[in-house]
Amino acid sequence: MGGLRKHMPVTYWTMLIATLAIVGIPGFSGFFSKDEILWQAFSSSGGGMGLWLIGAVAAGLTTFYMFRLIFMTFWGKPRMDAKTAAHVHEAPKVMTVPLVILAVLSVIGGYVGIPAVFGGSNRFEHFLAPVFSGSRELVHASQSHGQAAAHHSLELFLMGIVLVVVLVGLWLAIQFYLRKTDLPALAAQKAGALYRLVFNKYYVDELYDQLICNPLRWLSDTALWKWIDIKGIDGSVNGVGTLARQSGKVLSRLQTGLVQNYALALVVGITILLLYLLL
């Protein structure tokens, strides 16, 4: 791919809007949900700084790899041959119209459930409250105004930190995949074994092949197919057919259609009977 934004502008802009939403850029729908989740991970009775930190780092990584996708797919020089480039075109309306609708919702959808920290009533939270009836760690109405204000100040502070993390992820993606495109190869070279470990997905597929797939393949190929199917079932069926065919060949030699042979067989038979009776 590469350079597709000129050939597929609707797909590019809707994908960019979706990316801005999923990384949680302020104003987009993902901003409200992401920071609400992070705040609950920090402030709920089962949460804490550790869970919040994991979520914040994940937000930065999400920003990095989503904009990596945008830059490598839609920006830069095309990495396709001329024959493929000739067939590149915008998707039909049956796909672009739903993309535009989703893009609009990605921009305005979050304002339906504005959280309390921004003066909203968070309709989504109250709508889903019966589903999470066992989770009552949310801010209760009985809290004093001072407590609520303190919580809001802390929530805004943490929100600002996450926004910085997101912007750092965006800056890194720009550096790696727009400005200094040789950085990924250099980073991979310096990382060495760690890069190979991550690149090969921690070798989970290879372990799965060795521990699960290969034994099942041996069981299916050698035990079930070659032994039971071919030698057992096919061997017995084919063996009956072979026995019948060979027996037919032997018996067919007795039916030659020549009277001389039948006469000779009769004489030989009578001779054997006479010898048996005499001796």
Secondary structure, DSSP 8 states (H G I E B T S, - for coil): ---TTTT-HHHHHHHHHHHHHHTT-TTSHHHHHHHHHHHHHHHSTT--HHHHHHHHHHHHHHHHHHHHHHHHHHSSS--S-HHHHTT-----HHHHHHHHHHHHHHHHGGGGG--GGGT---HHHHHHTTTTTT---S--TTS-HHHHHHHHHHHHHHHHHHHHHHHHHHHHHHIIIII-TTHHHHHHHHHTHHHHHHHTGGGHHHHHIIIIIHHHHHIIIIIIIIIIIIIIIIHHHHHHHHHHHHHHHHHHTT----HHHHHHHHHHHHHHHHHHHH-
